[in-house]
Amino acid sequence: MAETDTALEVRDPDTLVTDIERTRKDLARTIDAIAERVSPANNARRAVARVREQASQIDVRYAAAAGVVVLGAATFLVLRRRRK
């Protein structure tokens, strides 16, 4: 078996308090970041922002072509109903 060092390191109490406070602040920031990521409201807001960004990147020509196709199909259906 390996020998274990049972001697404890003696540290300055002020240093320990400073380390504990820093660790608490780091932990609080981590918890806040996790809460931000899993928040349903924030997730919905990010999803809406992604959809808006993707919609703004759609080429106008494709949107116009889709509009023409929809308008043509609607006109076809209206004329077909009138003939019956």
C-alpha positions as CSV (number, residue, x, y, z in Angstrom):
1,M,0.0,0.0,0.0
2,A,1.1,3.5,-0.6
3,E,2.0,5.7,2.3
4,T,-0.4,8.6,2.9
5,D,0.6,12.0,4.0
6,T,-1.6,12.8,7.0
7,A,-0.1,16.2,7.8
8,L,-2.5,19.0,7.2
9,E,-1.4,22.2,5.5
10,V,-1.9,25.2,7.8
11,R,-3.4,28.1,5.9
12,D,-4.0,31.6,6.9
13,P,-7.7,32.1,7.9
14,D,-8.0,35.3,5.8
15,T,-6.8,33.4,2.8
16,L,-9.4,30.7,3.4
17,V,-12.2,33.3,3.7
18,T,-11.0,35.0,0.5
19,D,-11.0,31.6,-1.3
20,I,-14.4,30.7,0.0
21,E,-15.9,34.1,-1.1
22,R,-14.3,33.7,-4.6
23,T,-15.7,30.2,-4.9
24,R,-19.2,31.3,-3.8
25,K,-19.1,34.1,-6.5
26,D,-18.0,31.6,-9.1
27,L,-20.7,29.2,-8.1
28,A,-23.3,31.9,-8.2
29,R,-22.3,33.0,-11.7
30,T,-22.4,29.3,-12.8
31,I,-25.9,28.8,-11.4
32,D,-27.1,32.1,-13.0
33,A,-25.7,30.9,-16.4
34,I,-27.4,27.6,-16.1
35,A,-30.7,29.2,-15.0
36,E,-30.4,31.5,-18.0
37,R,-29.9,28.6,-20.4
38,V,-32.8,26.5,-19.1
39,S,-35.3,29.2,-18.7
40,P,-38.4,28.5,-20.9
41,A,-38.9,32.2,-21.6
42,N,-35.3,32.7,-22.7
43,N,-35.5,29.6,-24.8
44,A,-38.6,30.8,-26.5
45,R,-37.1,34.3,-27.0
46,R,-34.0,32.7,-28.6
47,A,-36.1,30.5,-30.9
48,V,-38.1,33.5,-32.1
49,A,-34.9,35.4,-32.7
50,R,-33.5,32.4,-34.8
51,V,-36.7,32.2,-36.9
52,R,-36.6,36.0,-37.5
53,E,-33.0,35.8,-38.5
54,Q,-33.7,32.9,-40.9
55,A,-36.7,34.7,-42.3
56,S,-34.7,37.8,-43.0
57,Q,-32.2,35.7,-45.0
58,I,-34.8,34.3,-47.4
59,D,-34.2,35.6,-50.9
60,V,-36.9,37.9,-52.1
61,R,-37.1,36.1,-55.5
62,Y,-38.0,32.8,-53.7
63,A,-40.7,34.5,-51.6
64,A,-42.1,36.2,-54.8
65,A,-42.1,32.8,-56.6
66,A,-43.9,31.1,-53.7
67,G,-46.5,33.9,-53.7
68,V,-47.1,33.5,-57.4
69,V,-47.5,29.7,-57.0
70,V,-50.0,30.2,-54.1
71,L,-51.9,32.9,-56.1
72,G,-52.0,30.6,-59.2
73,A,-53.3,27.7,-57.2
74,A,-56.0,29.8,-55.5
75,T,-57.1,31.2,-58.8
76,F,-57.2,27.7,-60.3
77,L,-59.4,26.5,-57.4
78,V,-61.8,29.5,-57.6
79,L,-62.2,29.1,-61.4
80,R,-62.7,25.4,-61.1
81,R,-65.5,25.9,-58.4
82,R,-67.3,28.4,-60.6
83,R,-67.4,26.1,-63.6
84,K,-69.2,23.4,-61.6
